[in-house]
Amino acid sequence: MRVEDIEHTAVIGAGVMGHALAQVFAQSGYEVALMDIDRDVLRWAEGQIQRNVELLREEDLTDLTVKDVLNSIYFTTSQREAARKADFILESVTENMKVKREVISKLEYQAPKHTIFATNTSGLSVTEISEATRSPERVVGCHWWNPPYIMPLVEVIQGENTSPETVQATHGFLKTLGKEPIDVKKEVPGFIWNRLQIAVIREALHLLEEGVASVKDIDRAVKKGYALRSLVVGPFETMDLSSLNLFRAVSANLNPNLSNASEPSRLFEEKIKRGELGVAAGRGFYDYAGRSREEVIRERDRQLMALIKYLGLMP
Ligand SMILES: NC(=O)c1ccc[n+]([C@@H]2O[C@H](COP(=O)([O-])OP(=O)(O)OC[C@H]3O[C@@H](n4cnc5c(N)ncnc54)[C@H](O)[C@@H]3O)[C@@H](O)[C@H]2O)c1
C-alpha cells in the first residue's frame, strides 16, 4: 500500500477521539466514513465537528467551512459499509481488547485486500490486536494526542508483526494530514506520551500527598516552569545544556526520594468516594461551580490554538 493510493478512509468509533479524527481526515481532503454502533453518538459527533470547525475558523486556522468538512464525512452505523472502499481505517472504539479484536477481525473481511488497519489504542498491545486478523502485517498503532484537530503529533507503534511498508505508508498518510509521526519502535505499555504524562502525574500527586505544595502551585510549576522551557528544550537537551555530571549527581540525590508507587495514589479513591470526579462533576482537584465541561474544554482549546498558531505548528 502506497500513500498515493489512499483516497477513501474510515474511522470506527465516533466518541471523544473518533469524531475529531474523521474531521482531521476530511479537512485534508479525504473521503471519510465515520461509523459508530450508537446512532446518538453519530448525531453528537456531527454537532461536535461543526463546533470544532467553527472554532478553527474563529481563530483563523482554517478557510474550510463546516459544510466543506461535513460534505466529506459519511456517518453510518454499518461497519461493512464504512469499510467497503476504505484504503486506511483507524479504529477508535472503546479501550477494550475484546472489542478491538472483534472490530478488526471483521474489518479484515469487509475492507479491500490492501487496506491498512490502524488502532488508536492508548496502551493495549498492538501485536495482540493484530493477531485477531490473518494479515497482522497491515495492523499498526496510531496513537493520537487529544484534541487531534489541534495537537501536531501522532505516535506510530510498530507491533511485532507490523510490516515496514505499513509503517512507511502510515507515516506518509499522517504527513498529508499535516501531522508529525513519532516512532515507537518497541511496543511498551503506555508508549511514550502516556509514560511521560503518568510519571509527572504520579510525582505531582506524591508532592500533594506529602503536603509539599498546593494543587495550584504544582500546576503552576509545570505550566510556567517545566512545560514552558520544555517547549524549547527536551529532557536530553536540558541535560546536555547543564552537564551530565550535574544531572548524574542530582539523580543520585533525588531518585530515592521520588515516588515509585506501583498503585494509583490514595487521593484518587478519596476524591472518587466524594463524587469529585473532575470538570463533568463540577469538582475535582479544582472547583468548577457553574462552568460546564464543554466550556472548560473550549477555553483549553482556544489557548492551545493560540499557542500552536504562534509556534507555527498548525498544518
Ligand atoms: N480520550 C482520549 O483522550 C484519548 C486519547 C488518545 C487515544 N484514545 C483512545 O481512543 C479510543 C477511543 O477513546 P474515546 O475516548 O474516544 O472513547 P469513547 O468512549 O468516547 O468512544 C468510543 C466509541 O466507540 C463506540 N463503539 C464501541 N464499540 C464499537 C463497535 N464495535 N463498533 C463501532 N463503535 C463502537 C462507542 O459507541 C463510543 O462512541 C480508545 O482506544 C482510547 O484509548 C483516547
The ligand as an SDF file (V2000), in Angstrom:
LIG
                    3D

 44 48  0  0  0  0  0  0  0  0999 V2000
   -9.9300   10.2350   25.1120 N   0  0  0  0  0  0  0  0  0  0  0  0
   -8.6480   10.4620   24.9010 C   0  0  0  0  0  0  0  0  0  0  0  0
   -8.0820   11.4590   25.3600 O   0  0  0  0  0  0  0  0  0  0  0  0
   -7.8300    9.5000   24.0660 C   0  0  0  0  0  0  0  0  0  0  0  0
   -6.5800    9.9290   23.5540 C   0  0  0  0  0  0  0  0  0  0  0  0
   -5.8550    9.0590   22.7180 C   0  0  0  0  0  0  0  0  0  0  0  0
   -6.3680    7.8020   22.4180 C   0  0  0  0  0  0  0  0  0  0  0  0
   -7.5710    7.4070   22.9470 N   0  0  0  0  0  0  0  0  0  0  0  0
   -8.0620    6.0810   22.5600 C   0  0  0  0  0  0  0  0  0  0  0  0
   -9.0750    6.2430   21.5760 O   0  0  0  0  0  0  0  0  0  0  0  0
  -10.0270    5.1760   21.6790 C   0  0  0  0  0  0  0  0  0  0  0  0
  -11.4120    5.7670   21.8640 C   0  0  0  0  0  0  0  0  0  0  0  0
  -11.4150    6.5590   23.0280 O   0  0  0  0  0  0  0  0  0  0  0  0
  -12.5300    7.6670   23.2860 P   0  0  0  0  0  0  0  0  0  0  0  0
  -12.0300    8.4900   24.4300 O   0  0  0  0  0  0  0  0  0  0  0  0
  -12.8840    8.3180   22.0100 O   0  0  0  0  0  0  0  0  0  0  0  0
  -13.7280    6.7350   23.7950 O   0  0  0  0  0  0  0  0  0  0  0  0
  -15.3040    6.9900   23.7120 P   0  0  0  0  0  0  0  0  0  0  0  0
  -15.8940    6.0940   24.7250 O   0  0  0  0  0  0  0  0  0  0  0  0
  -15.6040    8.4450   23.7560 O   0  0  0  0  0  0  0  0  0  0  0  0
  -15.6810    6.4590   22.2330 O   0  0  0  0  0  0  0  0  0  0  0  0
  -15.6850    5.1210   21.8870 C   0  0  0  0  0  0  0  0  0  0  0  0
  -16.8070    4.9100   20.8850 C   0  0  0  0  0  0  0  0  0  0  0  0
  -16.7040    3.5880   20.3670 O   0  0  0  0  0  0  0  0  0  0  0  0
  -18.0220    3.1600   20.0980 C   0  0  0  0  0  0  0  0  0  0  0  0
  -18.0110    1.7020   19.9480 N   0  0  0  0  0  0  0  0  0  0  0  0
  -17.9070    0.7520   20.8910 C   0  0  0  0  0  0  0  0  0  0  0  0
  -17.9200   -0.4790   20.3260 N   0  0  0  0  0  0  0  0  0  0  0  0
  -17.9970   -0.2660   18.9860 C   0  0  0  0  0  0  0  0  0  0  0  0
  -18.0320   -1.1310   17.8610 C   0  0  0  0  0  0  0  0  0  0  0  0
  -17.9820   -2.4480   17.9870 N   0  0  0  0  0  0  0  0  0  0  0  0
  -18.1290   -0.5740   16.6310 N   0  0  0  0  0  0  0  0  0  0  0  0
  -18.1930    0.7760   16.4800 C   0  0  0  0  0  0  0  0  0  0  0  0
  -18.1600    1.6390   17.5130 N   0  0  0  0  0  0  0  0  0  0  0  0
  -18.0610    1.1250   18.7420 C   0  0  0  0  0  0  0  0  0  0  0  0
  -18.8370    3.6450   21.2790 C   0  0  0  0  0  0  0  0  0  0  0  0
  -20.2150    3.7010   20.9530 O   0  0  0  0  0  0  0  0  0  0  0  0
  -18.2110    5.0210   21.5010 C   0  0  0  0  0  0  0  0  0  0  0  0
  -18.9310    6.0450   20.8290 O   0  0  0  0  0  0  0  0  0  0  0  0
   -9.5760    4.3070   22.8430 C   0  0  0  0  0  0  0  0  0  0  0  0
   -8.8090    3.2510   22.3560 O   0  0  0  0  0  0  0  0  0  0  0  0
   -8.7240    5.2680   23.6650 C   0  0  0  0  0  0  0  0  0  0  0  0
   -7.7740    4.6100   24.4630 O   0  0  0  0  0  0  0  0  0  0  0  0
   -8.3260    8.2250   23.7440 C   0  0  0  0  0  0  0  0  0  0  0  0
  1  2  1  0
  2  3  2  0
  2  4  1  0
  4  5  1  0
  4 44  2  0
  5  6  2  0
  6  7  1  0
  7  8  2  0
  8  9  1  0
  8 44  1  0
  9 10  1  0
  9 42  1  0
 10 11  1  0
 11 12  1  0
 11 40  1  0
 12 13  1  0
 13 14  1  0
 14 15  2  0
 14 16  1  0
 14 17  1  0
 17 18  1  0
 18 19  2  0
 18 20  1  0
 18 21  1  0
 21 22  1  0
 22 23  1  0
 23 24  1  0
 23 38  1  0
 24 25  1  0
 25 26  1  0
 25 36  1  0
 26 27  1  0
 26 35  1  0
 27 28  2  0
 28 29  1  0
 29 30  1  0
 29 35  2  0
 30 31  1  0
 30 32  2  0
 32 33  1  0
 33 34  2  0
 34 35  1  0
 36 37  1  0
 36 38  1  0
 38 39  1  0
 40 41  1  0
 40 42  1  0
 42 43  1  0
M  CHG  2   8   1  16  -1
M  END
$$$$
